[in-house]
Amino acid sequence: VAWLDGAIPTSPLVLDGTLVVVGLTTDRGCTVSAYTESGETAWSGPDLAGQCLPLGYDDGHVIVATGARQDGQLVWLDRATGVAAGTFPLPSAATTGPVGWTSEPGAVVVGTETGLVVAGPADAPKLLARLETDVWVTSIAPVDATLLAASTAATAEEGFGTRVLRVRAAGVGPTLSLTSIGTLNVPDPMRAALVAAGTWGTSSTSEDAHWWCKNGLISSGGAHWLKGWDAVTGVAVVDVTETAADNSGLALGDDGRIYSGGAH
């Protein structure tokens, strides 16, 4: 599959092992297309204003968040046809892709220039909850259905920013609310998007056991540092200040290890 010069693709989203979906940002805005295994176009969605953020999905839809050029929106596209099934206008431009979160059926959370927004479902999208901030949300990482971590930045020059918010969701339906339960600070701007998981790692007490957090873990990294925090208490459980790499990508392994990639 080839695109026009200057087009900026999102990371590909693979659905059911047979369909590859990519969002393209051009001077016309954002267009999402799906391709078969042979590279043929399965469908192309409607042209959307603004920049494509990383794509999300649920059982029946590809979910698109847009931003940068104007106030953003969330759009649910039918996975089989690419036809728009629902649209929700965001209060400001989106700054992250949408991620399924909370126990509300069909709900997603998205970061914006003015905080976090929870909206859905596809057939009748509406605002479910909102947490306003005075900084951009740059990445989001759910720990479980009630707890989420969000990195924030005051300016674009800060990369992923220098603060991590821990956010708790409480209530259901019309009583759903978001509350900040604390801020985690880092030594200098984060260069890796946050990663998080619920009960994580191994509880083994053997000599080869690695970090283990029964409350869940939040982790990020930057220029030769790597940090991890207990998701509930906010206490640092990983604090490495002399890593060989400039940590720009992280993953949490089922074996209780934090895997990091970056330039030396």
Disulfide bonds with the S-S distance in Angstrom:
Cys30-Cys52 1.85
